[in-house]
């Protein structure tokens, strides 16, 4: 047995060294393990011998190199084969492309030939149709000539036989022939044709009359098929006009409602009693009109179904039906209703007009949904597509829009409507302000021209309630002349209702102008004839206030109500008027300017009233202080000093100031209230400084004086104005000078506010102390009573010191006379 060569590869290793091993999933680790696994089995575990491994791997590498050469050669062979195949493929594609281009060219040539043949066939067909039409016209012309000659001879048997014995089609053809014969007879002017013309006209009359009689009979029997046949025949005969007139004129709805406008159903309607009342919201539309429109809706929908079936052109029939409906029934009812409303009042007329317009628009909106398409007769008009049906419905919409426009033109054309609105507002506002104007006219006793006189003249002419009565003779109360928020709210409500109506009844292009006209009436009434008149009377009443009498604070109520009313007017302008005028820049600008002038006029009068009230209150306080007795600060009985709380002028002034605060707080608020109370407090403080220099003050009187100051300070503190608190605190410290002992005056003068004032300016107050000379106060203070020193006004120095503290000592009316109380309107 031959010995195995140690350098030969193991068969299992050779099996691994094949191309199949490297196909699919291959990993180097698995390859090495398969190559060396038998060597590992026979290897000495104690001493590793690498030689078998080296020989195996070297032989494997040699085999792999041979395998790579083999694979490389195969790849080259395959690449060459692929190149040959691709070359053949490209050649074949080029051949197919050339063949395809030939086929496309052939198809184009064939298509061109087919088109030529088709065009030729079309031309031939058109020529055949033309020839056929000419043949038909020639045949028809021949027949018409024969019929005409027969009529000329007086023989109508042939046409009559076609009409009576030819059924529906025969009747249809007879109608067409009769119409054509009638047209020919009117155009032919040859000798002997008059007899034929007369016979043809007579025959046409008879034919139309019999067709209408058949239609009328079928209508009464509700025979829609016969009605349809007659309508189709008459459509060809005379356009179906006579048939449409017969159908509409004899319709039961028009006959039963012919006297509707004379029935005056609305006269018994419960809503009519509220119609002229501006304090009640507009009542619903007249019940009689609601019932009428309800019947109209039901009738139109029922008739639409019949008209669609019977008439070949239903849209024309429905147009005539709707025009007759609006022009005869609805218009007559509306005229009667609005006439009755206008006889009642202008407001009743306008409310009725708006309600009727809204109800009619709702009716038209419902009727626009009518589907005017033939039902069950598509064979009569097979070309009636959905697009054409849509066009028909658009025609109905146009008819309805025109009907409602024609219906309301007599009431809204030009300025007719807006003049009614202006007249209504004038009447209502004049009626509301009648007692108010009468009261103020009586207060003024006006004879000449003035604001109140113009208001009197306008209200007398506009109000239906005056009856020629002189306003100066009318019985009135003080309440009649007061500004009322409820009355202003009612005026706003009436005006807002008029604006809402104008939106509904005005053309969009005219709406800004109409709204502007209504707002002018509103401003004239609530401004010049109401608020401004009340403020003028208020100013007169303030001017007549006597400082010796208790101050009347009723003007504050007028001011408060005037402020609230112009706030309402401003809100109304912003919310309701301005948006509607925004489409016209010119009107928008003019309205804003007019409103601003009104607000400025009222504001100026309020400013004037407030300032005059300040002056009147200051005058009253000055009068009360002037009632101070010389002995008030030189009491004889010290027990009375201890028991008394304050002097009578002090109590009166405090009571007056409390009333001022109470009444002003109800009229003003915020900064306005603070400014008002500040002016009163500053002026009163200045008066007190002058007041306390006028009286000799004893030791006991100093206690009285300090009690007065304490009460003044307590009252002014309730104003809650820090600026005034500092002033009264300075006054309290000044009052202490009348109570302290002479030897500690220096100490008091060097404390608080007094420390900031030179003693020579305080000297006039010290000089009125009863012990000034006896106690040698001037010597103690190191001052002299030089000529003029005693006359120097303490205010000059105190004013300078207070100015340094951000305060003012000047009279409130002098530095605030020009104050604008504009915040009243904010």
C-alpha positions in Angstrom: 0.0 0.0 0.0 1.6 3.3 -1.1 2.6 5.8 1.6 0.6 9.1 1.7 2.4 12.2 0.6 2.5 14.6 3.5 2.3 17.6 1.2 -1.0 16.5 -0.4 -4.1 18.3 0.7 -6.7 16.6 2.7 -9.7 15.7 0.5 -12.0 17.6 2.9 -9.8 20.7 2.5 -10.0 20.3 -1.3 -13.8 20.1 -1.1 -13.7 23.5 0.6 -11.4 25.0 -2.1 -14.2 25.2 -4.7 -16.2 28.1 -6.3 -19.4 27.0 -4.6 -17.8 27.8 -1.2 -17.6 31.5 -2.1 -21.1 31.7 -3.4 -23.9 33.0 -1.2 -23.1 33.8 2.4 -19.3 33.6 3.1 -17.2 34.4 6.1 -13.4 34.2 6.5 -13.6 32.6 9.9 -15.7 29.7 8.8 -13.4 29.2 5.8 -10.2 29.0 8.1 -12.0 26.7 10.6 -13.0 24.2 7.8 -9.5 24.2 6.4 -7.8 23.4 9.7 -10.3 21.3 11.6 -8.6 17.9 10.7 -5.2 19.2 11.6 -6.5 20.2 15.0 -7.8 16.6 15.6 -4.4 15.1 15.0 -2.3 17.8 16.6 -0.3 16.9 19.8 -2.0 18.7 22.6 1.3 18.8 24.6 3.6 20.3 22.0 2.2 22.4 19.2 3.7 21.6 15.7 3.0 24.4 13.2 4.4 22.7 10.2 1.2 20.8 9.2 -0.7 24.0 9.4 1.9 25.9 7.4 1.9 23.2 4.6 -1.9 23.1 4.5 -2.3 26.8 4.3 0.4 27.1 1.7 -1.2 24.5 -0.5 -4.6 26.1 0.1 -3.2 29.4 -1.1 -1.8 27.8 -4.2 -5.2 26.2 -4.9 -7.0 29.5 -4.3 -4.6 31.3 -6.8 -5.4 28.7 -9.4 -9.1 29.1 -8.6 -8.8 32.9 -9.0 -7.2 32.5 -12.4 -10.0 30.2 -13.5 -12.6 32.6 -12.3 -10.8 35.6 -13.9 -10.7 33.7 -17.3 -14.4 32.8 -17.0 -15.3 36.5 -16.2 -13.4 37.7 -19.2 -15.2 35.2 -21.4 -18.6 36.3 -19.9 -17.8 40.0 -20.5 -16.9 39.3 -24.1 -20.1 37.4 -24.5 -22.1 40.2 -22.9 -20.5 42.8 -25.2 -21.5 40.8 -28.2 -25.0 40.3 -26.9 -25.3 44.1 -26.1 -24.1 45.0 -29.6 -26.8 42.7 -31.1 -29.4 44.1 -28.8 -28.6 47.7 -29.8 -28.7 46.7 -33.4 -32.1 45.1 -32.9 -33.4 48.2 -31.0 -32.3 50.4 -33.8 -34.1 48.2 -36.3 -37.3 48.2 -34.2 -37.1 52.0 -33.8 -36.9 52.4 -37.6 -39.8 50.0 -38.0 -41.9 51.9 -35.3 -41.2 55.2 -37.0 -42.4 53.7 -40.3 -45.6 52.4 -38.6 -46.2 55.9 -36.9 -45.8 57.5 -40.3 -48.2 55.1 -41.8 -50.8 55.7 -39.1 -50.4 59.5 -39.6 -51.0 59.1 -43.3 -54.0 56.8 -42.6 -55.4 59.3 -40.1 -55.0 62.2 -42.6 -56.8 60.1 -45.3 -59.6 59.2 -42.8 -60.0 62.9 -41.9 -60.2 63.8 -45.5 -62.8 61.2 -46.1 -64.7 62.3 -42.9 -64.7 65.9 -44.0 -65.9 64.9 -47.4 -68.7 62.9 -45.8 -69.6 65.8 -43.6 -69.7 68.2 -46.5 -71.8 65.7 -48.4 -74.1 65.3 -45.3 -74.5 69.1 -45.0 -75.3 69.3 -48.7 -77.8 66.5 -48.4 -79.4 68.3 -45.4 -79.5 71.5 -47.3 -81.1 69.8 -50.2 -83.5 68.0 -47.9 -84.5 71.3 -46.2 -84.9 72.9 -49.6 -87.0 70.0 -50.6 -89.1 70.2 -47.5 -89.5 74.0 -47.9 -90.4 73.5 -51.5 -92.9 70.8 -50.5 -94.3 73.0 -47.7 -94.4 76.0 -50.0 -96.3 73.9 -52.5 -98.7 72.8 -49.8 -99.1 76.4 -48.6 -99.8 77.6 -52.1 -102.4 74.8 -52.5 -104.0 75.7 -49.1 -103.9 79.4 -50.0 -105.6 78.7 -53.4 -108.2 76.5 -51.6 -109.0 79.3 -49.2 -109.2 81.7 -52.1 -111.8 79.4 -53.6 -113.5 79.2 -50.3 -112.6 75.5 -49.8 -111.2 74.9 -46.2 -112.1 71.2 -46.1 -108.6 69.9 -46.5 -107.1 71.9 -43.6 -110.2 71.4 -41.5 -110.0 67.6 -42.2 -106.4 67.6 -41.0 -107.3 69.5 -37.8 -110.4 67.4 -36.9 -109.3 64.0 -38.0 -105.5 64.1 -37.6 -105.6 63.7 -33.9 -103.1 65.7 -31.7 -100.5 65.8 -34.5 -103.0 66.9 -37.1 -104.2 69.7 -34.9 -100.7 70.8 -34.2 -99.8 70.8 -38.0 -103.1 72.6 -38.8 -102.2 75.3 -36.3 -98.7 75.7 -37.9 -100.2 75.9 -41.4 -102.9 78.4 -40.3 -100.2 80.6 -38.8 -98.1 80.5 -41.9 -101.1 81.1 -44.2 -102.0 84.1 -42.1 -98.4 85.5 -42.4 -98.5 84.9 -46.2 -102.0 86.6 -46.6 -100.7 89.7 -44.8 -97.7 89.9 -47.1 -99.3 88.9 -50.5 -100.6 91.8 -52.4 -102.1 90.4 -55.6 -105.5 90.9 -57.2 -108.1 88.5 -55.8 -106.2 87.7 -52.6 -108.5 89.8 -50.4 -111.1 87.0 -50.1 -108.4 84.5 -49.2 -107.0 86.9 -46.6 -110.4 87.4 -45.0 -111.2 83.7 -44.9 -107.8 82.8 -43.5 -108.1 85.4 -40.7 -111.6 84.2 -39.8 -110.3 80.6 -39.8 -107.4 81.6 -37.5 -109.9 83.3 -35.1 -112.1 80.2 -35.1 -109.1 77.9 -34.6 -107.8 80.0 -31.7 -111.2 80.3 -30.1 -111.8 76.6 -30.3 -108.4 75.8 -28.8 -108.9 78.2 -26.0 -112.4 76.7 -25.3 -110.8 73.3 -25.2 -108.1 74.6 -22.8 -110.7 76.3 -20.6 -112.8 73.2 -20.5 -109.8 71.0 -19.7 -108.7 73.5 -17.0 -112.1 73.3 -15.3 -111.9 69.5 -15.5 -108.3 69.4 -14.4 -107.4 67.5 -17.6 -103.7 68.4 -17.7 -103.1 66.3 -20.8 -105.6 68.2 -22.9 -104.4 71.4 -21.5 -100.9 70.5 -22.5 -101.9 69.6 -26.1 -103.8 72.9 -26.4 -100.9 74.9 -25.0 -98.4 73.3 -27.3 -100.6 73.9 -30.3 -101.2 77.5 -29.3 -97.4 77.9 -28.7 -96.9 77.3 -32.4 -99.9 79.2 -33.4 -99.3 82.6 -31.6 -96.7 82.0 -29.0 -99.3 80.9 -26.4 -99.9 84.4 -25.3 -103.7 84.1 -25.4 -103.6 80.8 -23.5 -101.3 82.3 -20.8 -103.7 85.2 -20.3 -106.7 82.9 -20.1 -104.9 80.7 -17.6 -103.8 83.6 -15.3 -107.0 85.8 -15.7 -109.4 83.0 -14.8 -107.3 81.6 -12.0 -109.4 81.2 -8.9 -106.8 82.8 -6.6 -107.0 86.2 -8.4 -110.8 86.0 -8.5 -111.3 85.1 -4.9 -108.8 87.8 -3.7 -110.0 90.6 -6.0 -111.6 92.5 -3.1 -108.9 91.7 -0.5 -107.7 95.3 -0.2 -111.3 96.4 0.7 -111.7 93.8 3.4 -109.1 95.7 5.6 -108.3 92.7 7.8 -105.6 94.7 9.5 -108.1 97.1 11.0 -109.0 94.4 13.5 -105.5 93.3 14.2 -104.5 93.5 17.9 -101.0 94.7 17.0 -102.3 98.0 15.6 -102.8 99.6 19.0 -99.0 99.3 19.8 -97.9 100.4 16.3 -97.7 104.2 17.0 -96.3 103.8 20.5 -92.5 104.5 20.5 -92.2 103.0 24.0 -93.3 99.6 22.8 -91.0 97.5 20.5 -92.3 97.3 16.9 -95.1 94.7 16.8 -95.0 91.8 14.4 -96.2 92.1 10.8 -99.9 92.5 10.1 -101.6 89.1 10.5 -103.7 89.7 7.3 -100.4 90.0 5.4 -99.0 86.9 7.0 -102.1 85.0 5.9 -102.0 86.4 2.4 -98.3 85.4 2.0 -99.0 82.0 3.4 -101.7 81.5 0.7 -99.3 82.9 -2.0 -96.6 80.3 -1.1 -99.0 77.4 -1.2 -100.6 78.6 -4.5 -97.4 79.3 -6.3 -95.9 75.9 -5.4 -99.1 74.1 -6.6 -99.3 76.2 -9.8 -95.6 75.6 -10.5 -96.2 71.9 -10.8 -99.2 72.4 -13.1 -97.4 75.0 -15.3 -94.3 72.8 -15.6 -96.5 70.0 -17.0 -98.9 72.0 -19.2 -96.9 74.7 -20.9 -94.0 74.2 -23.2 -92.4 77.4 -21.9 -93.3 77.4 -18.2 -90.9 80.2 -17.3 -93.0 82.7 -19.3 -96.2 81.6 -17.7 -94.7 81.8 -14.2 -93.3 85.3 -15.0 -96.8 86.5 -16.0 -98.4 84.8 -13.0 -95.9 86.4 -10.5 -96.1 89.8 -12.1 -99.9 89.7 -11.9 -99.7 88.5 -8.3 -97.4 91.3 -7.1 -99.0 94.0 -9.2 -102.6 93.2 -8.4 -103.0 91.4 -5.1 -99.9 92.3 -3.0 -99.5 95.9 -4.2 -103.2 96.6 -3.6 -103.1 95.1 -0.1 -99.9 97.0 0.8 -101.2 100.3 -0.5 -104.3 100.0 1.7 -102.3 98.8 4.7 -99.7 101.6 4.5 -102.4 104.2 3.9 -104.2 103.2 7.0 -100.9 103.2 8.9 -100.0 106.7 7.7 -103.4 108.0 8.8 -102.6 106.6 12.2 -99.1 108.1 12.6 -95.8 108.5 10.7 -94.2 106.0 13.1 -96.9 103.5 12.4 -96.4 104.0 8.7 -92.6 103.4 8.9 -92.9 100.4 11.2 -95.5 98.9 8.8 -93.3 99.6 5.8 -90.3 97.9 7.4 -92.3 94.9 8.5 -93.9 94.6 5.1 -90.6 94.8 3.4 -89.1 92.1 5.6 -92.0 89.8 5.1 -92.0 90.4 1.3 -88.3 89.7 1.1 -88.8 86.4 3.0 -91.6 85.5 0.6 -89.4 86.3 -2.4 -86.6 84.2 -0.8 -88.9 81.2 -0.6 -90.2 81.6 -4.1 -86.7 81.8 -5.5 -86.4 78.1 -4.9 -89.0 77.3 -7.5 -87.9 74.6 -9.9 -89.4 75.6 -13.3 -88.7 72.5 -15.2 -91.2 70.4 -17.2 -92.3 67.2 -15.6 -93.5 64.3 -17.7 -92.9 66.2 -21.0 -89.2 65.8 -21.7 -90.0 64.7 -25.2 -91.3 68.1 -26.0 -87.9 69.7 -25.2 -85.2 67.0 -25.2 -82.5 69.6 -25.2 -83.5 71.0 -21.8 -80.2 70.4 -20.0 -79.5 71.1 -16.4 -77.6 74.3 -17.4 -80.7 75.6 -19.2 -82.9 74.7 -16.2 -80.5 76.7 -14.1 -80.8 79.6 -16.5 -84.6 79.3 -16.2 -84.5 79.5 -12.4 -82.2 82.5 -12.6 -84.8 84.1 -14.8 -87.4 83.5 -12.0 -85.0 85.1 -9.6 -84.7 88.2 -11.8 -88.4 88.4 -12.1 -88.9 88.2 -8.3 -86.2 90.8 -7.7 -87.8 93.2 -10.2 -91.3 92.6 -8.6 -90.1 93.5 -5.1 -88.2 96.5 -6.4 -91.3 97.8 -8.3 -93.4 97.1 -5.3 -91.5 99.4 -2.9 -90.2 102.1 -5.4 -93.2 104.4 -4.6 -92.1 104.4 -0.9 -88.3 104.4 -1.1 -87.5 106.3 -4.3 -85.2 109.3 -3.9 -85.5 110.9 -0.5 -89.2 109.8 0.2 -88.3 107.3 2.8 -85.7 109.4 4.7 -87.9 112.4 4.8 -90.6 110.3 6.4 -88.0 109.1 9.0 -86.9 112.6 9.7 -90.5 113.7 10.1 -91.3 110.8 12.4 -88.2 111.6 14.6 -89.2 115.2 14.7 -92.7 114.4 15.8 -91.7 111.9 18.4 -88.9 114.0 19.9 -91.1 117.1 20.0 -93.8 115.1 21.7 -91.4 113.8 24.3 -89.8 117.2 25.0 -93.1 119.2 24.9 -93.5 119.6 28.7 -89.7 120.0 29.1 -89.6 122.9 26.5 -92.7 124.5 27.9 -91.2 124.6 31.4 -88.0 126.2 30.3 -89.8 128.6 28.0 -91.8 129.7 31.0 -88.6 130.1 33.0 -87.1 132.2 30.3 -90.3 134.1 29.3 -88.8 134.3 25.8 -90.1 136.8 23.4 -87.2 137.2 20.9 -84.9 134.8 19.1 -82.7 132.5 21.2 -81.9 128.8 21.6 -85.0 128.2 23.6 -87.2 130.3 21.3 -86.0 128.2 18.3 -86.7 125.0 20.2 -90.2 126.4 21.1 -90.9 127.2 17.5 -89.7 123.9 16.2 -91.5 121.8 18.8 -94.7 123.8 18.4 -94.7 123.2 14.6 -93.6 119.5 14.8 -95.6 118.2 17.7 -99.2 117.1 16.8 -100.1 117.5 20.5 -99.8 121.2 20.9 -102.9 122.0 18.9 -101.9 125.6 18.6 -101.6 126.0 22.4 -99.1 128.6 23.6 -96.3 126.8 25.5 -96.1 129.6 28.0 -99.6 128.9 29.1 -99.2 125.1 29.5 -99.3 123.8 33.1 -95.9 122.4 34.0 -94.0 121.2 37.1 -90.3 121.5 38.1 -90.0 117.8 37.3 -91.0 118.5 33.7 -87.9 120.7 33.3 -85.4 118.2 34.7 -83.0 116.2 32.5 -84.2 112.6 32.6 -82.0 109.6 31.8 -85.1 107.6 31.1 -86.2 110.3 28.5 -82.8 110.3 27.0 -82.8 106.5 26.8 -86.2 106.6 25.1 -84.8 109.1 22.5 -81.9 106.8 21.9 -84.2 103.9 21.6 -86.4 105.7 19.0 -83.3 106.8 17.1 -81.7 103.4 17.1 -85.0 101.9 15.8 -85.0 104.5 12.9 -81.3 103.6 12.1 -82.2 99.9 12.0 -85.0 100.6 9.6 -82.8 102.7 7.4 -80.4 99.8 7.1 -83.3 97.6 5.8 -85.0 100.2 3.6 -82.1 102.3 2.2 -80.1 101.5 -0.9 -76.6 100.6 0.2 -75.1 103.5 -1.7 -77.4 106.0 0.2 -77.1 104.5 3.6 -74.2 106.7 4.9 -76.1 109.9 3.8 -79.4 108.7 5.3 -77.7 107.8 8.6 -76.1 111.2 8.6 -79.4 112.9 8.2 -81.0 110.9 11.0 -78.0 111.7 13.3 -78.4 115.4 12.6 -82.0 115.2 13.8 -80.9 113.3 16.9 -78.2 115.9 17.8 -80.6 118.7 17.2 -83.1 117.2 19.6 -81.0 115.7 22.4 -78.4 118.4 22.1 -79.8 121.9 21.4 -83.4 121.2 22.4 -82.7 119.1 25.5 -79.3 119.1 27.2 -78.1 122.6 26.2 -81.4 124.2 27.1 -81.3 122.5 30.5 -77.7 123.7 31.0 -78.6 127.2 30.0 -81.4 127.3 32.5 -79.0 125.8 35.0 -76.5 128.6 34.4 -79.2 131.2 34.9 -80.3 129.5 38.1 -76.7 129.5 39.4 -76.2 133.1 38.5 -79.3 133.9 40.6 -78.0 132.1 43.7 -77.9 134.6 46.6 -75.0 134.0 49.0 -77.2 135.1 51.9 -79.5 132.1 51.2 -78.7 128.5 51.5 -77.0 127.2 48.4 -79.2 125.2 46.0 -77.3 122.1 44.9 -79.9 121.1 42.2 -77.6 122.3 39.4 -75.3 119.3 40.3 -78.1 117.0 39.3 -78.4 118.7 36.0 -74.7 118.5 35.4 -74.6 114.8 36.3 -77.5 114.0 34.1 -76.1 116.0 31.2 -72.8 114.1 31.6 -74.6 110.8 31.6 -76.7 111.7 28.6 -73.7 112.8 26.5 -71.9 109.6 27.5 -74.9 107.7 26.1 -74.9 109.8 22.9 -71.2 109.1 22.5 -71.6 105.4 22.9 -74.6 105.4 20.5 -72.5 107.3 17.9 -69.6 104.9 18.2 -71.7 101.7 18.2 -74.5 102.5 15.7 -73.7 105.5 13.6 -70.0 105.5 12.8 -69.8 101.9 11.4 -72.7 102.6 9.0 -71.0 105.8 7.7 -67.5 104.2 7.2 -68.1 103.5 3.5 -68.1 107.3 2.8 -65.0 109.1 4.0 -66.6 112.5 3.5 -69.7 111.7 5.5 -67.6 109.9 8.1 -65.5 113.0 8.6 -68.5 115.4 8.7 -70.4 113.3 11.2 -67.4 113.1 13.5 -66.9 116.8 13.3 -70.6 117.5 14.0 -70.5 115.1 17.0 -67.3 116.8 18.3 -68.9 120.2 18.0 -71.9 119.0 20.0 -69.7 117.4 22.7 -67.6 120.6 22.9 -70.6 122.8 23.2 -72.0 120.7 26.1 -68.6 120.4 27.7 -68.1 124.1 27.7 -71.5 124.7 29.3 -70.8 122.0 31.9 -67.4 123.6 32.6 -69.0 127.0 33.0 -71.7 125.6 35.3 -69.2 123.9 37.5 -67.0 127.0 37.8 -70.0 129.1 38.6 -71.1 126.7 41.3 -67.6 126.9 42.8 -67.9 130.7 42.8 -71.4 130.5 44.4 -70.2 128.1 47.1 -67.1 130.3 47.8 -69.4 133.4 48.0 -71.7 131.5 50.4 -68.7 130.5 52.6 -67.5 134.0 52.6 -70.9 135.3 53.6 -71.1 132.8 56.5 -67.7 133.8 57.7 -68.7 137.5 57.6 -71.4 136.6 60.2 -68.6 136.0 62.7 -69.1 138.3 65.7 -66.2 140.3 67.3 -67.0 138.8 70.7 -66.8 135.2 69.4 -63.1 135.2 70.1 -63.3 137.4 73.2 -65.8 135.5 75.3 -66.7 136.8 78.8 -67.6 133.5 80.4 -64.9 130.9 80.2 -67.3 128.2 81.2 -69.2 128.8 78.0 -65.9 128.4 76.1 -65.4 125.0 77.6 -68.9 123.8 76.9 -69.1 125.2 73.4 -67.9 123.1 70.5 -67.5 125.8 67.9 -68.8 129.2 66.8 -72.0 129.6 64.9 -70.3 130.7 61.6 -68.0 127.7 61.9 -70.9 125.3 62.3 -72.6 126.9 59.3 -69.5 126.7 57.2 -68.9 123.1 58.2 -72.5 122.2 57.4 -72.2 123.9 54.0 -68.9 122.1 53.2 -70.5 118.7 54.1 -73.4 119.5 51.8 -71.0 120.4 49.1 -69.1 117.1 49.5 -72.3 115.1 49.6 -73.8 116.7 46.5 -70.7 116.9 44.5 -69.7 113.3 45.2 -73.0 112.3 43.5 -72.1 114.3 40.4 -68.4 114.0 40.0 -65.9 111.2 40.6 -62.2 110.5 40.4 -59.9 113.4 39.4 -62.9 115.7 38.7 -64.1 115.4 42.2 -60.6 115.9 43.6 -60.1 119.1 41.5 -63.5 120.5 42.6 -62.9 119.9 46.3 -59.4 121.2 46.0 -60.6 124.5 44.5 -63.2 124.8 47.3 -60.6 123.9 50.0 -57.9 126.2 48.7 -60.3 129.1 48.5 -61.7 128.4 51.9 -58.2 128.1 53.4 -57.3 131.5 51.9 -60.5 133.0 53.3 -59.7 131.7 56.8 -56.2 133.1 56.7 -57.7 136.6 56.0 -60.6 135.9 58.4 -58.4 135.3 61.5 -56.6 138.6 61.1 -59.8 140.5 61.5 -60.7 139.7 65.2 -59.0 140.3 68.5 -58.5 137.0 70.2 -58.3 136.6 74.0 -56.8 133.6 75.8 -60.2 132.0 76.1 -61.0 133.1 72.5 -57.9 131.3 71.4 -59.5 128.0 72.6 -62.6 128.9 70.6 -60.6 129.7 67.5 -58.6 126.4 67.8 -61.9 124.5 68.1 -63.1 126.2 64.9 -59.9 125.3 63.1 -60.1 121.7 64.4 -63.6 121.4 63.1 -62.6 122.9 59.8 -59.7 120.5 59.6 -61.9 117.5 60.4 -64.4 118.5 57.7 -61.7 119.2 55.1 -60.0 115.9 56.0 -63.2 114.1 54.9 -62.5 115.4 51.4 -59.5 113.0 51.3 -57.3 115.4 49.4 -53.7 115.3 50.7 -53.0 118.8 49.5 -55.8 120.3 51.6 -54.7 118.3 54.6 -51.3 120.0 54.6 -52.9 123.4 54.3 -55.3 122.8 57.2 -52.4 121.4 59.3 -50.5 124.6 58.7 -53.7 126.5 59.7 -53.9 124.4 62.9 -50.3 125.2 63.8 -51.1 128.9 63.1 -54.1 128.7 65.5 -51.9 127.4 68.3 -50.2 130.8 68.4 -53.4 132.1 70.0 -53.4 129.6 72.8 -49.8 129.2 74.0 -48.2 131.4 76.6 -46.1 134.3 75.3 -42.9 132.9 76.7 -43.1 129.7 74.6 -44.0 131.5 71.3 -40.5 131.2 70.1 -40.5 127.5 70.6 -43.8 127.1 68.6 -42.6 129.4 65.8 -39.6 127.1 65.3 -41.7 124.0 64.8 -43.6 122.5 61.8 -44.7 124.7 59.0 -44.3 127.9 61.0 -40.5 127.4 61.2 -40.3 127.9 57.4 -42.0 131.4 57.6 -40.2 134.5 58.7 -41.8 135.7 62.0 -42.5 139.2 60.6 -45.0 137.6 58.3 -46.7 135.9 61.2 -46.8 139.1 63.2 -50.3 140.3 61.9 -51.8 137.2 63.6 -49.9 137.8 66.8 -51.0 141.4 66.8 -54.6 140.4 67.2 -53.9 138.6 70.5 -55.4 140.5 73.3 -52.2 140.3 75.3 -49.9 141.3 72.4 -48.9 144.7 74.0 -49.4 143.8 77.7 -47.3 140.7 77.4 -44.7 142.4 75.2 -44.8 139.8 72.6 -43.0 142.0 70.1 -40.2 142.4 72.5 -40.1 138.7 73.3 -39.8 137.9 69.6 -37.3 140.7 68.9 -39.5 142.3 66.3 -40.7 145.8 65.8 -43.9 147.2 64.4 -42.5 149.4 61.7 -44.8 151.3 59.5 -46.2 148.9 57.0 -45.1 145.8 58.8 -48.4 145.2 60.3 -50.1 145.8 57.0 -48.0 143.2 55.1 -50.1 140.3 54.1 -49.1 137.0 55.6 -50.3 135.4 52.4 -47.3 136.7 50.5 -44.7 134.8 52.6 -46.9 131.8 53.2 -47.6 131.5 49.5 -43.9 131.4 48.8 -43.3 128.8 51.4 -46.2 126.6 50.3 -45.1 126.9 46.7 -41.8 125.4 47.7 -43.8 122.5 49.0 -45.7 122.1 45.8 -48.8 123.8 47.2 -50.6 127.1 46.4 -52.2 129.7 48.7 -54.0 131.7 46.0 -57.7 131.7 45.7 -59.0 128.6 43.9 -61.2 130.6 41.6 -58.4 132.9 40.5 -56.0 130.1 39.3 -58.7 127.7 38.2 -61.2 129.9 36.4 -60.0 128.6 33.1 -60.0 124.9 34.3 -61.5 122.6 31.7 -63.5 119.9 33.3 -63.0 117.8 30.1 -62.7 114.6 32.2 -66.4 114.8 32.8 -66.8 113.4 29.3 -64.2 110.7 29.5 
